[in-house]
Amino acid sequence: MASLSGAYVTVEDLLELAFSSRSQRRNQRRLAKRTGLILSKSRGRGLDFDEVRQYQPGDDVRNIDWKVTARLQKPHTKIFKEEQERPCIFVVDQSQSMFFGSKVRLKSVLCAELLARLAWSSLLHKDKVGGLIQSNSDIDIIKPRRSKRTVAHLLNTTAISNQKLVASDRPGSDNQLIWERTLLSLRRMASTNNSLVFLSDFLTVNDDTWNRLLALRHHNQLKIYFLFDPLERELPPANRYSVSDGISTFEFNSGETRSKQQYRDRFEERVRKMQDDCTQFSIPFYALSTEDDLEQTVLNA
């Protein structure tokens, strides 16, 4: 199924993306076979390194740490612990700042499509899936479960929030309060060992909220998907334009070179700071545009 377009999504659009996720999974399996990778059909869990201790009778000799053994002149072995399951919790932004777009679709639609593709993919990998959907005035919470019904509930709630967005509304201080409530709900819902996936333009996130968001990494795995529109990065070709938010209209001239450069610099500085923060804490950071084809994009939940 091709990428979604337009100003709104329906739950039917999002449910159909399940077939696309299955197709991508089959393609990954075929590629893995051609490149010699072995994929197990069983769920299984990986192993995380825990510590090095002195060798004891019965330990697997394949796990002997030869460097430590040579240094201490006594056999030492690496000890591993079973990797725990990480439920995948999506934080989905369907607030007013997302109701904007100049290419292909609005950011709110990009966000909903991205959620659907990642959620179906996570379920195919046998992960528990849940989420928090924030609108202009409320937060809907779907607890993570390993079921198609839960994913469908998550996508239906997202579609309902998406369809409530209208051009006559404006982002306000309430959006910042919604983010604070979202993080508070996350701390209660996902205390430890969850995969937290944020899908947003982060326009209404101030520095303090951003830092508290990043602090969730201490007990969980974080991934950040930054969503934007090309018009937020670059002004259009030189001309006079009339822009409306549904209430008021203003005109601007995009032909001033200095203004265009300042506009671009502000956007790039904002993205660079977010990316640098994520890199510092080893948090995966992805930037996606409303004109990107998600069918051709490698996505990771």
N, C-alpha and C positions, 0 to 999 in steps of 0.2 A: 504494500500500500504506500502510495506517495505521501510526502509530507502534507500536513494540513495547511489550510490557508484561510484568510478572512478575519473577521472580527470576533466570532464566537465559535465555540465547539459544542457538540452534543455528546451525550454519554455513548451513543451508538458509534460515533467517530472514534472514541477512545477505546471502546471494547474491540473494535475491528483491528486495532493495532496489535492485538494478541497474535493474530495470524502472521503479521510481519515479524514479530519477535521469534516465533517458532521457525520461520524461514531463515532468519539470520542465524539462529542456533544450529540449524541443519547445515548451513554453509560453513559455520565455524568447525563443525565436526568433520565435514568433508575436507576442509583445509588442513585440519589437524592430522588426518590420515595421510594426506599427501606429503606432509612435512615430517611425518614420523612420530608425532606426538601420540601418547596413549591416553585416552579419556575413559574414566571409569563411570559406569552407569549407576553404581551404588553411591549413596550420599557420602558416607565417610567423613572424617575430620582430619585436618592436617595436624602437624606437630610443631609446637613452639619451643624454642630453646629456653631452658630454665636455669641450669647452673652446671658447673663442673665440680665433681667430687671424686674422692679417692675410689679407685676400682674396688668392687666387692664381688665375691663369687656369685655367678649367675648373671652378671651384667653382660650386655651384648658387646663382644670385642670389637665390633665394627664401629662402635661409638667412642672408642678410646681417643682421647685428645693427645696426640703425640707431642705437640709443642709443650704442653703443660707437663706431660710425663717426663720429657727430656730435661726441662728446667728444674723440676722438683725431685727427679731421680726416683719417683714412685709412680706406678700406673694410675692415671686419672681418666675418668670417662665423662662424656657429655650426657646430661640428663635432660630429657624432653618431657613436656607435659602436653596433654591433649588440647588442641586448639578448641576453644569454645565457640558455639554458634553465635552469630551476630545478627539479630533481627534488624531488618532494614526499615528505617523510619524516614519518610520524606517530609520535608518542610516546604509547603507549596504556597507561593505568594500569588494570590488573586486579588490584590488590593488595587487602588486606583492608579498608582503610578505605572502598573503593568498594562493599563488600557491605552496603549500607544503603539503605533507602528506605521512605517512608511513603505516597507517592502514585504510582500508576500502575505504576512499576517501580523497581528498584534503580539506584543510580548506575552500577554496573558494566554494566547493560543499556543505560542511556542512553549510556554511553561507547561500547559496541560498535555501537549503532545509528548514532550520530553518525559514528564511523569509517567504517562502510559507506557512508553517504550521501556523505561527503566524498571517500572513495577512489574510488567509482564516478564521481563528478562530475569528479574530477581526471583519471581515465583518459579520460573523454569529451572532455576538453579536450586530449588527447594528451600529458599529462604523464607522466613516469616516477613510479611510486608504490612506496614501500617503508615500512618501519617498525620500531620497537622495541616489543615488548610486554613489560611488566614485571608479573610475578606476585609472590607473596609471597617467593619464593626464587630466582627466576631471571629472565633476560632472553632473549627470542627475537629474533633479528635477521633481517629480510628486506630484502635489498638492493634498491634501487629499479630497476624495469624497467617498460617500457611494454607491459604485457601483462595480459590477463584472468587468466591463470594465476597471476601474481604477486599480483594483488589477491585472488584466491580463496585463495591460500596465506596471505596476511596475515589474512584474515577467519577462516579455519579455525583458525589459531594462536590468534587472539583468542578464538574460541568455546571452544576447549579450555581455555585459561586461565580463562575465565569459569566453566565448569562445574566447575572444581576448587575454587572458593571455597565454603567452608562456614561456618555460623554459629558453630561451636565454636572457630574460630581467632580470634586477636586481633592487631590491629596491634602491631608491636614495633619494636625498634631495627633489625631486619633491613630493614625497609621504607626507612629512611633510607639504609642502605648500598646498597640496590638503586638508589635515585635517584643516588647517587654513581657507581655503576657505569654507569648509563644515560648520564649526562653524559659520562663518560669514553669510552664507546662511540660516542657522538654526535660527539665531537671527532675521533675517528679516522675515522668513517664519512662525516661531512659537514663537511669542513674549510672549504669555501667555496661560496658561491652555491647554497644549497639553501633550500627552503621547509620550515621545521621547525614542525610543528603539534602542540601539546601538548594532550592530552585527559585531565584529571585533576581531583580535588578538592583536590590539593596539601596535604592535611592532614598528611602526614609530611615535608613539605619545610621545613627550617629556613631561617633568614635567609641563612646562608652558601651553602647549595645554591641558593636562589632567586636570589641575586646572580650565581652562576656560570652559572645557566641563562640569565639575562638577558644575560650577557656574550657568549653565542653570537650575539647580534645583530650583532656587529662584522663578521662575514663571511658571515652568512646572514640570510634573512628569517624572522622569528618570528611566530607567531600563538598566542594563548593561549585555550583554551576551559576555563573554570572551571565545574565541574559540582557541583551541590549538591542537597540535598533540602529542601523547605519546612520540615521539622521541625528542620533545622539553623539556620534563620533565625528561626523563631518557635515558641515553645512552644504546645502545644495548648490548647483552651479549659479554663477553670478546673475542675480535678478532681484526684483522686488517681490516678496511673498506675503500673502495674507494667511495668518494662522488663527484657528479658533479652537477653544476648549469646550465648545458647546454653550458657553455663557457669554464670553467676551471675545473680541477679535483684535489682533494687533498686526502691524505690518513691520517687516524688516528687510534690509538690503543685504544680501549675502555676497555682494561684490567687493566688500572691503577686505583686503588681504590680511590686514592686522587682526581684524575681528575673527576671521576664519581660523587664523593660526592660534589665537587665544582660545577659541572654542575647542579646537582639536587638542591643545595642550592640557586644558582642564580635564577633558575626558581621559586622556592617556595618563595623566598624573593620578587620577582616581583609581584607574584600573591597575596601574603599576604598584600603588600602595597595597591594594588588596592582594595582588599576586605576590608581592614581596613578603607580606605577613604570612601568607599560606606557605610559601617556600621555606620561610624561617622555621615553621613548625611542622614541616613535611606533610602538609595538608594538600591533597590533590585539588587543583584549581582549573576550571574549564570555562572558556568564554564562548558563548554561542550567540549568533545574530539571528534576527527574524527572517533573514533571507537564506540561512543555512538549510540544506537538505538533510534532515535527520536520518533519512533512509540510507544515506551514504556516509553518515558520520559514525565513527566508533564510539559507543557510549559505554560507560562503566558505572554501575550502581554500587 
